[in-house]
Amino acid sequence: MNRTELLEYVKDLQSRQRSNRNQHGATIWALSVAAFALIWKITPTAQGAIIDGNTDGIIQFISFISPLIFFIFFGIFSFEPTSKPNRNDYRLSISSRHRNSFINFLSILLLCVAPLIACIHSLGSLNHTITIWTTKINIFIYSFFIFIFFYSLYARHKSFKKYGLPPVTEIPIDRNSKFNFYLFSIFKSIIIIVILINSYSIYKSINSDKYYLLGFISAVNITFLIYIISAILMKLGGSSILTGLEKLERDILLYDLSEDEIKERLEEEYLGIEFGKWLSDKIDHLEILATLLNEHSEKLVDLKSEIQNIDPQYNYEIESRINNYMDKYFELSEQYSVEASALVGWIEKIAPNVKLQGDETVKKIISDHARRIKEKHVEVSEMTENMRENVKNLRSDVEVRKSANTAHTV
């Protein structure tokens, strides 16, 4: 694609996003109206239940209704069929994951923390064995989801801090691999069980008493209100994509971006970077550093010629030139070592997980690039050892010349 075609592609992407935004805008308005309607409806029923001392009844129903709805929606998405990805489908969207982290965080709090509190609060007021065990299971599952969410945030922070690279959870994988097939089968079974036991617990908890019914109605409305607000937050979070595309169009027109710069921006900000290409670019950068190291090591021949023309009595001048040469080499070597060690450490860290997932495409990408970087690492290590030995020999030659010059003078 040339520059004009890329610009048209960016405009097409904007049109699609605007179309989606218009659809989402109508949805957001509809959801907002539904939210206000629920609040209007909740107020009198909740007041009636609270006045008659049925607050625990509301919370108890929330503790069953919320996970029921949560896992129904979760089950719908998990049962959605997926096609086998090709190599170009394995993409890392590193930049875009930072966009709506706060909004996603609020959504997680609404969907998991609020029902978890309701489950914990209602545990002491339950008197049926099945409802008690159901609530304990719900508490465990919600706690597990919250733990996974916060652990993924911690893992991301730790991975970027230690390696400057994304965590293993962001490596694209094929959901149709054998490991994932068995994992999702177990997970789907758990979803079905949780839906069934929560449905039965709701049935057991329903009482013919008028005010308990008010509590049930309030609980249903409050639960749906939580999900509506969460849906509104998630839809609002998608607006930053269009803003990014508009900025890209502006930069293309005003700053005359090249074709490569446009493609790079599209991959980083919108499409995601092809995983194999991303790894290859990392190693290409290391090879550039290795080339600079090699070029600098070859300058040792010129340094020897310079020192040969300096009187060995001028020891300070000789040492100064040798030290300057070595300082420059080790500056490049340190930069290479830090980046190479981080990438090697990161690959070693994710390798067991990739092997466990059983995704052959990712395994091949990782193994090919791991072999490539290790070969380059060995080459640079040998180059450094040779440089140290050559500098040592150079100093020895200087000492021999200096001793010979002294003897000749005497």
C-alpha positions as CSV (number, residue, x, y, z in Angstrom):
1,M,0.0,0.0,0.0
2,N,1.3,3.5,-0.9
3,R,0.8,6.6,1.2
4,T,-2.5,7.6,-0.4
5,E,-4.0,4.1,0.0
6,L,-2.9,4.1,3.7
7,L,-4.6,7.5,4.2
8,E,-7.8,6.2,2.7
9,Y,-7.6,3.1,4.9
10,V,-7.3,5.4,8.0
11,K,-10.4,7.3,6.8
12,D,-12.3,4.1,6.3
13,L,-11.4,3.0,9.8
14,Q,-12.6,6.3,11.1
15,S,-15.9,5.8,9.3
16,R,-16.4,2.4,10.8
17,Q,-15.6,3.7,14.3
18,R,-18.0,6.6,13.8
19,S,-20.7,4.2,12.7
20,N,-20.1,2.0,15.8
21,R,-20.0,5.1,18.0
22,N,-23.4,6.2,16.6
23,Q,-24.8,2.8,17.3
24,H,-23.2,2.8,20.8
25,G,-24.4,6.3,21.4
26,A,-28.0,5.2,20.9
27,T,-27.3,2.2,23.1
28,I,-25.8,4.4,25.8
29,W,-28.8,6.7,25.8
30,A,-31.1,3.6,26.0
31,L,-29.1,2.1,28.8
32,S,-29.0,5.5,30.6
33,V,-32.8,5.7,30.4
34,A,-33.1,2.1,31.6
35,A,-30.8,2.9,34.5
36,F,-32.9,5.9,35.6
37,A,-36.1,3.9,35.2
38,L,-34.6,1.2,37.5
39,I,-33.5,3.7,40.1
40,W,-37.0,5.2,40.0
41,K,-38.4,1.7,40.4
42,I,-36.0,0.6,43.1
43,T,-36.6,3.5,45.4
44,P,-40.1,2.6,46.6
45,T,-39.7,-1.2,46.6
46,A,-36.4,-0.8,48.5
47,Q,-37.9,1.6,51.0
48,G,-40.8,-0.8,51.6
49,A,-38.4,-3.7,52.2
50,I,-36.1,-1.6,54.5
51,I,-39.0,-0.3,56.5
52,D,-40.3,-3.8,57.1
53,G,-36.9,-5.1,58.1
54,N,-36.1,-7.0,54.9
55,T,-32.7,-5.4,54.1
56,D,-31.0,-8.8,54.5
57,G,-33.5,-10.3,52.1
58,I,-32.5,-7.8,49.4
59,I,-28.8,-8.5,49.9
60,Q,-29.4,-12.2,50.0
61,F,-31.1,-12.2,46.6
62,I,-28.4,-10.0,45.1
63,S,-25.8,-12.6,46.3
64,F,-27.6,-15.2,44.1
65,I,-29.0,-13.2,41.2
66,S,-25.8,-11.3,40.4
67,P,-23.6,-14.4,39.9
68,L,-26.4,-16.0,38.0
69,I,-26.5,-13.2,35.5
70,F,-22.7,-12.8,35.5
71,F,-22.1,-16.4,34.5
72,I,-24.9,-16.5,32.0
73,F,-23.3,-13.6,30.1
74,F,-19.8,-15.1,30.7
75,G,-21.1,-18.5,29.4
76,I,-22.4,-16.9,26.3
77,F,-19.0,-15.4,25.4
78,S,-17.1,-18.6,26.4
79,F,-19.3,-20.8,24.2
80,E,-18.8,-18.5,21.2
81,P,-16.9,-20.5,18.5
82,T,-13.6,-19.3,17.3
83,S,-11.7,-20.0,14.0
84,K,-8.1,-21.2,13.9
85,P,-5.8,-18.1,13.6
86,N,-3.1,-17.7,11.0
87,R,0.3,-16.3,11.8
88,N,-0.8,-12.7,11.1
89,D,-3.6,-13.0,13.7
90,Y,-1.0,-13.3,16.5
91,R,-0.8,-9.7,17.5
92,L,0.3,-7.7,20.6
93,S,-1.8,-4.5,21.3
94,I,0.6,-3.0,23.8
95,S,-0.3,0.6,23.5
96,S,-4.1,0.2,23.4
97,R,-4.2,-1.8,26.7
98,H,-3.3,1.4,28.6
99,R,-6.2,3.4,27.2
100,N,-9.2,2.5,29.3
101,S,-7.6,0.8,32.3
102,F,-9.4,3.0,34.8
103,I,-12.8,2.5,33.2
104,N,-12.1,-1.3,33.0
105,F,-11.1,-1.2,36.7
106,L,-14.4,0.5,37.7
107,S,-16.3,-2.1,35.7
108,I,-14.5,-5.0,37.4
109,L,-15.3,-3.4,40.8
110,L,-19.0,-3.1,39.9
111,L,-19.2,-6.6,38.5
112,C,-17.2,-8.5,41.1
113,V,-16.6,-6.5,44.3
114,A,-20.2,-5.3,44.9
115,P,-21.7,-8.9,44.6
116,L,-18.8,-10.3,46.7
117,I,-19.7,-7.9,49.5
118,A,-23.4,-8.9,49.2
119,C,-22.4,-12.6,49.4
120,I,-20.2,-12.1,52.5
121,H,-22.9,-10.0,54.2
122,S,-25.7,-12.5,53.5
123,L,-23.7,-15.6,54.6
124,G,-24.7,-15.1,58.3
125,S,-28.4,-14.8,57.6
126,L,-28.9,-17.9,55.5
127,N,-30.5,-21.0,57.0
128,H,-30.6,-23.5,54.1
129,T,-27.6,-25.8,53.6
130,I,-27.8,-25.4,49.8
131,T,-27.9,-21.6,50.0
132,I,-25.0,-21.5,52.4
133,W,-22.9,-23.6,50.2
134,T,-23.9,-21.7,47.1
135,T,-22.9,-18.5,48.7
136,K,-19.5,-19.9,49.8
137,I,-18.9,-21.1,46.2
138,N,-19.9,-17.6,44.9
139,I,-17.5,-16.0,47.4
140,F,-14.7,-18.2,46.3
141,I,-15.3,-17.7,42.6
142,Y,-15.6,-13.9,42.9
143,S,-12.5,-13.8,45.1
144,F,-10.7,-15.8,42.4
145,F,-11.7,-13.4,39.7
146,I,-10.6,-10.4,41.7
147,F,-7.3,-12.1,42.5
148,I,-6.7,-12.9,38.9
149,F,-7.5,-9.3,37.9
150,F,-5.2,-7.7,40.4
151,Y,-2.5,-10.3,39.9
152,S,-2.5,-9.5,36.1
153,L,-2.1,-5.8,36.9
154,Y,0.8,-6.7,39.2
155,A,2.3,-9.1,36.6
156,R,2.1,-6.5,33.9
157,H,3.8,-3.9,36.1
158,K,6.5,-6.3,37.2
159,S,7.2,-7.6,33.7
160,F,7.6,-4.1,32.3
161,K,9.7,-3.0,35.3
162,K,12.0,-6.0,35.1
163,Y,12.1,-6.7,31.3
164,G,10.5,-3.7,29.7
165,L,8.3,-6.3,27.9
166,P,4.6,-7.4,28.3
167,P,3.7,-10.3,30.7
168,V,3.0,-13.8,29.6
169,T,-0.8,-13.2,29.8
170,E,-0.6,-10.9,26.8
171,I,1.0,-13.4,24.5
172,P,-1.6,-14.2,21.8
173,I,-2.6,-17.9,21.8
174,D,-4.9,-20.2,19.8
175,R,-8.1,-20.8,21.9
176,N,-8.6,-24.0,19.9
177,S,-5.4,-25.7,21.1
178,K,-5.7,-29.0,23.1
179,F,-4.8,-27.4,26.4
180,N,-7.3,-24.6,25.9
181,F,-10.0,-27.0,24.8
182,Y,-9.7,-29.0,28.0
183,L,-9.4,-25.8,30.1
184,F,-12.4,-24.2,28.6
185,S,-14.4,-27.5,28.8
186,I,-13.7,-27.5,32.6
187,F,-14.5,-23.8,32.8
188,K,-17.8,-24.2,30.9
189,S,-18.8,-27.1,33.2
190,I,-18.2,-24.9,36.2
191,I,-20.2,-22.1,34.6
192,I,-23.2,-24.5,34.1
193,I,-22.9,-25.8,37.7
194,V,-22.8,-22.2,39.2
195,I,-25.8,-21.2,37.1
196,L,-27.8,-24.2,38.2
197,I,-27.0,-23.9,41.9
198,N,-27.7,-20.2,42.0
199,S,-31.0,-20.8,40.2
200,Y,-32.0,-23.4,42.7
201,S,-30.9,-21.2,45.6
202,I,-33.1,-18.4,44.3
203,Y,-36.0,-20.8,44.2
204,K,-35.3,-22.0,47.7
205,S,-35.1,-18.4,49.0
206,I,-38.3,-17.1,47.5
207,N,-40.9,-16.7,50.2
208,S,-44.6,-16.0,49.7
209,D,-44.4,-13.2,52.2
210,K,-45.3,-9.8,50.5
211,Y,-42.3,-7.9,51.7
212,Y,-39.8,-10.6,50.9
213,L,-41.2,-10.4,47.4
214,L,-40.4,-6.7,47.5
215,G,-36.9,-7.6,48.5
216,F,-36.6,-10.0,45.6
217,I,-37.8,-7.3,43.1
218,S,-35.4,-4.8,44.5
219,A,-32.5,-7.2,44.3
220,V,-33.3,-8.0,40.6
221,N,-33.5,-4.3,39.8
222,I,-30.3,-3.4,41.7
223,T,-28.4,-6.3,40.0
224,F,-29.5,-5.1,36.5
225,L,-28.6,-1.6,37.5
226,I,-25.0,-2.7,38.3
227,Y,-24.7,-4.4,34.9
228,I,-26.2,-1.4,33.0
229,I,-23.8,1.0,34.6
230,S,-20.9,-1.3,33.9
231,A,-22.0,-1.6,30.2
232,I,-22.2,2.2,29.9
233,L,-18.7,2.5,31.3
234,M,-17.3,0.0,28.8
235,K,-19.0,1.6,25.8
236,L,-17.8,5.0,26.8
237,G,-14.2,3.6,27.0
238,G,-14.2,2.8,23.3
239,S,-14.3,6.4,22.1
240,S,-10.5,6.9,22.5
241,I,-9.9,4.6,19.4
242,L,-11.6,7.2,17.1
243,T,-9.6,10.0,18.7
244,G,-6.4,8.1,18.0
245,L,-7.3,7.6,14.3
246,E,-8.2,11.3,13.9
247,K,-4.8,12.2,15.3
248,L,-3.1,9.8,12.9
249,E,-4.9,11.4,9.9
250,R,-3.9,14.9,11.2
251,D,-0.2,13.8,11.4
252,I,-0.3,12.2,8.0
253,L,-1.5,15.4,6.4
254,L,0.4,18.0,8.5
255,Y,3.7,16.2,9.1
256,D,4.0,14.2,5.9
257,L,4.4,10.9,7.6
258,S,6.1,8.2,5.5
259,E,4.5,4.9,4.6
260,D,6.6,3.1,7.2
261,E,5.7,5.6,9.9
262,I,1.9,5.3,9.0
263,K,2.1,1.5,9.2
264,E,4.0,1.6,12.4
265,R,1.4,3.9,14.0
266,L,-1.5,1.8,12.7
267,E,0.1,-1.3,14.2
268,E,1.0,0.2,17.6
269,E,-2.2,2.2,18.1
270,Y,-4.9,0.2,16.4
271,L,-4.2,-3.1,14.7
272,G,-1.6,-4.5,17.1
273,I,1.9,-5.6,16.2
274,E,2.3,-9.1,14.6
275,F,4.0,-11.1,17.4
276,G,6.7,-12.7,15.2
277,K,7.6,-9.3,13.7
278,W,7.6,-7.7,17.1
279,L,10.1,-10.2,18.4
280,S,12.2,-10.0,15.2
281,D,12.4,-6.2,15.6
282,K,13.6,-6.6,19.1
283,I,16.4,-8.9,18.0
284,D,17.2,-6.7,15.0
285,H,17.8,-3.9,17.4
286,L,20.2,-6.1,19.4
287,E,22.0,-7.0,16.2
288,I,22.5,-3.4,15.4
289,L,24.1,-2.9,18.8
290,A,26.2,-6.0,18.1
291,T,27.3,-4.6,14.8
292,L,28.4,-1.3,16.5
293,L,30.3,-3.4,19.0
294,N,32.1,-5.3,16.2
295,E,32.9,-2.1,14.3
296,H,34.4,-0.6,17.5
297,S,36.4,-3.7,18.2
298,E,37.9,-3.5,14.7
299,K,39.2,0.0,15.6
300,L,41.7,-1.7,17.9
301,V,44.0,-2.0,14.8
302,D,43.9,1.8,14.4
303,L,44.6,2.2,18.1
304,K,47.6,0.0,17.9
305,S,49.0,2.0,15.0
306,E,48.5,5.3,17.0
307,I,50.2,3.9,20.0
308,Q,53.1,2.6,18.0
309,N,53.8,6.3,17.0
310,I,53.8,7.5,20.6
311,D,56.9,7.4,22.7
312,P,56.4,4.7,25.4
313,Q,57.6,7.2,28.0
314,Y,54.3,9.1,27.5
315,N,52.5,6.5,29.6
316,Y,49.6,8.8,30.5
317,E,48.8,9.5,26.9
318,I,48.9,5.8,26.0
319,E,46.7,4.8,28.9
320,S,44.3,7.6,28.2
321,R,43.7,6.4,24.6
322,I,43.3,2.7,25.7
323,N,40.9,3.7,28.4
324,N,38.8,5.8,26.1
325,Y,38.6,3.0,23.6
326,M,37.6,0.5,26.3
327,D,35.1,2.9,27.9
328,K,33.3,3.3,24.6
329,Y,33.3,-0.4,24.0
330,F,31.9,-1.2,27.4
331,E,29.3,1.5,27.1
332,L,27.9,-0.2,24.0
333,S,28.5,-3.6,25.6
334,E,26.5,-2.6,28.7
335,Q,23.6,-1.4,26.6
336,Y,23.6,-4.6,24.6
337,S,23.9,-6.8,27.7
338,V,21.0,-5.1,29.5
339,E,18.6,-5.4,26.6
340,A,19.7,-8.9,25.6
341,S,19.5,-10.2,29.1
342,A,16.0,-8.8,29.5
343,L,14.8,-10.4,26.3
344,V,16.5,-13.7,27.0
345,G,15.1,-13.7,30.6
346,W,11.6,-12.8,29.3
347,I,11.7,-15.6,26.7
348,E,12.8,-18.1,29.3
349,K,10.0,-17.0,31.6
350,I,7.2,-17.4,29.0
351,A,8.6,-20.6,27.4
352,P,7.0,-23.0,30.0
353,N,3.6,-21.3,29.6
354,V,3.8,-21.4,25.8
355,K,4.7,-25.1,26.0
356,L,1.8,-25.7,28.3
357,Q,-0.6,-23.9,26.0
358,G,0.4,-26.2,23.2
359,D,0.0,-23.5,20.5
360,E,2.4,-24.7,17.8
361,T,2.6,-21.3,16.0
362,V,3.6,-19.4,19.1
363,K,6.0,-22.2,20.1
364,K,7.8,-22.0,16.7
365,I,8.0,-18.2,16.9
366,I,9.5,-18.3,20.4
367,S,11.9,-21.2,19.6
368,D,13.2,-19.6,16.3
369,H,13.8,-16.2,17.9
370,A,15.3,-17.7,21.1
371,R,17.8,-19.6,19.0
372,R,18.6,-16.5,17.0
373,I,19.2,-14.3,20.1
374,K,21.3,-17.0,21.9
375,E,23.6,-17.3,18.9
376,K,24.1,-13.6,18.8
377,H,24.7,-13.5,22.6
378,V,27.4,-16.1,22.3
379,E,29.0,-14.2,19.4
380,V,29.1,-10.9,21.4
381,S,30.5,-12.7,24.4
382,E,33.3,-14.2,22.4
383,M,34.0,-10.8,20.8
384,T,34.3,-9.2,24.2
385,E,36.7,-11.8,25.5
386,N,38.8,-11.4,22.4
387,M,38.8,-7.6,22.8
388,R,40.0,-8.0,26.5
389,E,42.8,-10.3,25.4
390,N,43.9,-8.0,22.6
391,V,43.9,-5.0,24.9
392,K,45.9,-7.0,27.4
393,N,48.4,-7.9,24.7
394,L,48.6,-4.2,23.6
395,R,49.5,-3.1,27.1
396,S,52.1,-5.9,27.3
397,D,53.6,-4.6,24.0
398,V,53.8,-1.1,25.4
399,E,55.6,-2.3,28.5
400,V,58.1,-4.3,26.3
401,R,58.8,-1.2,24.2
402,K,59.1,0.9,27.4
403,S,61.6,-1.5,28.9
404,A,63.6,-1.7,25.7
405,N,63.7,2.1,25.4
406,T,64.9,2.4,29.0
407,A,67.7,-0.2,28.4
408,H,68.8,1.6,25.3
409,T,68.9,4.9,27.1
410,V,71.1,3.4,29.8
